[in-house]
Structure formats: C-alpha cells, structure tokens
C-alpha cells in the first residue's frame, strides 16, 4: 500500500510529498502551505473540467461511429448529393461540434521567446526524461562533431577501402575531411580558392585570413560571417563562423591524431546542431506511479539546476558526464567576448488530458476518492521546478531560458476547447506561484484529427503562449484510424504516407502557423526520422522538412542532429518563411480552408479490400512484431522508448505513437473481416518467437513464446488489438499502465 500524506483534499504519496518539500520548493520562494493550498484548489476546480472534456471526446466518437456505420466507405470529394459527399460530411461534423468556425483573424502575441525557437532554425531532439544519460546527451547535443557524425555513419560510403573497422582508417578519415571542407565551401565560401586548399587560418585586423597551398591568402566572401575565435590571432585554436543563423566552429590542433595529418591542422568541424530538445514525460517513458514520477521530476530538476550527472563507461574508462558550459570566444569586431549557449534549449513534454496517476488521489465533490488527472499533476510540479531556472535570470550559472520563459509541450489535445483548458490550467499555476501571466509557453502538438481540422482556432485559444506547433504522422494516423474506425477497412499502413489527407495535413500546419503570425515567435516543426542507423537516407529525405517551411524537425540522436543541421545550411528557412507568409496572406482564407478540409477529411479506407493472403500476412507480421518488440520492454522493464529491430532487423525508434498506429490498424482489419481472430493469434504467437530471438542477448529479457498464458507483456500486446475498439481515441496508455502496474506489484 502506498503511504500518503493528507494535504487538504489531496492525499499525496509520501515519497512525492517529501521530494516536493525538500527538493523542489526550497529556493523558489513558495511556502509549502501556500503550495499545497493552491494545488488543492486547482485540482478541485479543474479536475471536473478535465473529466468533462474526456466525456466530450466519447460523445463525439459515438456520433462518428453511428454516422460511419450508416454511411460506410470513403468520403466522396465534391459530391453534394451523396450522404457520403464531402459537403454532407462537413455539415455533419459541424452539427455535432467536431468542426468549429475558423476565427477570422488570429495573431499570436507570444513574447519573451528564446532565439532557438523564435529566430533560429535547426534540429530538435526528443528524449525520455527517465534516462539521465539520454537527457544529458541531448542537452549537450547543441554542438556536435561533424567528423564523428560522418565517420560513424553510412553517410560516408565504406567503398574503396573506407571501411569503419575497429581502429582508425585513414582512407575513411580522408573522405570525412573532404566532405567537411565542402561544407565550409558551401556555407562560408572564400573570395579566392577553396577551403579544400587551406593550409592555415589566422585573424588579421578583425577578419579571417585563410592561407592557401598556392601561397595566396583568401578571406571570406562575406566577411561578417566571421564571428570570433579562441586562442591567439596568429594561431587560433578555434574559428567561429555563422551561416543561416547557425554557427560552425573550425577546430584547429596540429597535436591531435587528426590535426597532425591536416595541412591546416584542422582536427574537427563542430556544428551548432540540436537547438532545442524535448525532455519527455509522455510517449517515450513508462511512468505509472509515484516512484516513476519522482525519478522523472528529479531529472528535470537536475537539468535546470545544472546538477544532473551520470557515470559513463566508455572504452574501459569511467567518467562523470554533466552539462556543458557556455562557449566563449574572442569577438572578431569588438572587445566584448562572444558567449554562445552551450546546451540545447529544453522543453518538457507533459502528459495529455487523458490519464490519471495514483501518485496523488483527491476527494471529489461527490465524496469519492479519485486519482489525480496526470496533466494537472505535471503542470503544477514541472512549472514549480522550472522556477529554479527562472530564479537564475541575470545570474551566472547554467541557464535554460535567457528570456525568463518555461517551455511545456502539451500533446494529444483534441480541438480548441482542450487547448483553452491547457491555457487555463497553466494560468492558474502561474497565479499560484506568483509568476507573470504567460510565463509558461505551450507547444501544441498537431497530432489529433480534430486539432488539425481546427488548428487556427486551437492557436487562438492559447495565442499568448504558443511557442511551437508540430505535426506527428504516427499519432495523427492512429487518430485517423480510430476516428473513422467504422467507415471500413483502412488501407495498408505503408500506404498512409501517400494518402491525400497526410499531404494536406503537413501543408496546412505550416500555412496556418504562418497565417497566425508564428514566424519570428515560435517553432513550426515536423516529425521524427525513426531509423537512427540509416543516416544516408535521412540526409537524402529529411531536407523536405526545411523545404516545407518548418524551422525545426525531430531527430533520433545527437548524431542525427549534427547531420540534420546541414539541411538548415542548405535551406534559409527564415527567408523561405517570409516569402511563404506573403503568399499565404494573398490567398482567400475562406477558399483555402474549404480546399484544405476537403483534402484533410478524406478517410483512408478502401471499398475493395482485395489484398492477397501473402499481403495480409505481411501486414499482420509487421504490425504484430512491432507491437511485441516494443510492449515487452515497456511492460517487463519499464522502457518507454528504444531502438527496436523491425521484422527485417532494421532498428526503429519505437514509442507509444508507433504502437497506437499498429494496434489500431490490426483492430480495424479484424473489425471489418479482412483478417480473423485466429489469424491474429497465430501471428502474435509466431512473432513472439521472433522477438524472443531478437532479444536473446538481453539478460533482463523474459521470453514470451511458450509463456502465452503467463507473460503479462504478451497479454498486454494482444489486449491492444482485441480491446482496441474500446480504447479512448485508440490510445495505448490505459492498457499499458494497467499491465505495468501489475508487473510492478508482482515483484
């Protein structure tokens, strides 16, 4: 039994209570009595509103299920006579309150937003807050070695003797150095010759001088790109350049193994990479009780206080990893030093409105005892923790926001009423803590269909707080499936990316963001590259995100961030957004919305599910293997995000969003008779053996095959499919949390 301490109508798990009173509140200026009194009042006032919003989701889903049963099949574009025509469908959605009128004019008033979000364009990491090492690596990924990123990935071919090997390969190293020199030529070209021919770098009268092999000396085409240096002017150890708002740091040290072979002594090219990071309390973690919450909150506190460390063993040596300091350079143009942030700007992703957590229970108005809405718990505790960063304003030390803001990503919100509730919640927290209104800036995840269709109204509902909007293909697809579950069999999962609605969705997110004035105030982001080992493919494909006008996009690792940063040197996103904004302003807003909705609301179902037996088997195998590979670690080990081998043994970053789409797809095909329950059971049992084999080297792993009746992980995985129809919005959290709690209770 969890030991609890009564605080007004709240019953707080003793370990959480102790953590808040001994670790969180000291230094904030908030008295414990005032904190618990205010927390209690927020729960009493807002928990019923949270419950009502969830009831509204259920009401709308019931209406949708009824309509789709009566009007099965895809929506007919432009057909005004058919009951399944687009106009009739939109009229129905409006009548039930699913679609709301778009505001005539929305202008965000968000202020005090740090440059990493407002002015710079670059990669964004998402990492589980439970893992201190991942959190530190992500925070320190603001700067990344291009040499290391190229040498260790498939961006550089292993052909012609350039294999990675176990020891340094000079041929591969030469390819890396050549690639990096080409990067310098593209981003900071010389007024004569090429960086390929450089034999020395120095500073003369505040300008960069590059000595070439020919004996000539060149400068930069744009002298203003030279920002500063480290070392002395004649022989700098570091040369700082800037391009498209991002910095590049040429590292020079002829005493290093790499530098001694380089004519100019260059030993690395360090790129400004992960401008921002989302520390995640949601999709990528398994947090189900007070113990988990305290660990997660402790890591957030440690990051903001600059005290989080982790012992790391590498190449047989153990060292302590902490947060990087700021980078200081001698200015090229003045006596004042150039100080650059040494760490990624931290968001924290709170949970959505759906889940409750047993860490705190409360006495409701009807006298019943209930678990606290987890989103309210996160809002209060994580914002209070953020006060430790706010208190550092103007003081030396490791800071997160220099503008005095707190950045919270709020996921899985359905429509503007839920966004307005989030804004109200954080407003109440600010008043409780004595913070200025809109100190908390919100990241709105555009990952639910009702939010996509009403995005402008969603932004309007938090117009003074929006610092980030982002598309999420996987969760958005999972919600697409559940919303129209009764419409018919969904197309194959791999075909979703080429469907009509997804293209409209991605385009609409950028257009609406620019129309609402987010340029220069916020991030407009795109989703994750999920294959961390396939960096060459990422480099070929992910440039599409900045080309679409997004000033950030998600990457799966610090290495991925360093490489993806090159795309923002290829695309001047600030200039592109400015031209796109002008184009959006010239469009007829009413017509644009009509065209967008007509594409956005096309449902990806088929009237002819004539897939072959082999195609059905492939789809089931792929889904079941992915579900089992992720769920077994979540349930048995509490790992919420990891690189899971797919059915072809390609490592994929899996989290609850990938799980949602796979489980909903199988549930849909079962509902509409494309496959049978027997086929699904046979597939799960066969894939369990495959997943067991893929995890044979994990000492903590518990095999599922031949343990189908006792493996809680296996039961959880199958529940996600067989109970998928009745899961709220198709989410996986309720089942995962219930099974994880059973596993923890059994230990």
Beta strands, then each sheet from edge to edge (+ up, - down):
strand 1: 4-7
strand 2: 10-13
strand 3: 123-128
strand 4: 143-145
strand 5: 198-204
strand 6: 207-212
strand 7: 217-218
strand 8: 226-231
strand 9: 236-243
strand 10: 246-252
strand 11: 266-272
strand 12: 274-280
strand 13: 310-314
strand 14: 317-321
strand 15: 327-331
strand 16: 338-340
strand 17: 345-350
strand 18: 356-363
strand 19: 369-373
strand 20: 406-410
strand 21: 440-446
strand 22: 466-471
strand 23: 523-528
strand 24: 552-555
strand 25: 642-645
strand 26: 651-654
sheet 1: 1+ 2- 18+ 19-
sheet 2: 3+ 12+ 17+ 20+ 21+ 22+ 23+ 24+ 3+
sheet 3: 4+ 11- 10+ 9- 8+ 15- 16+
sheet 4: 5+ 6- 7+
sheet 5: 13+ 14-
sheet 6: 25+ 26-
end
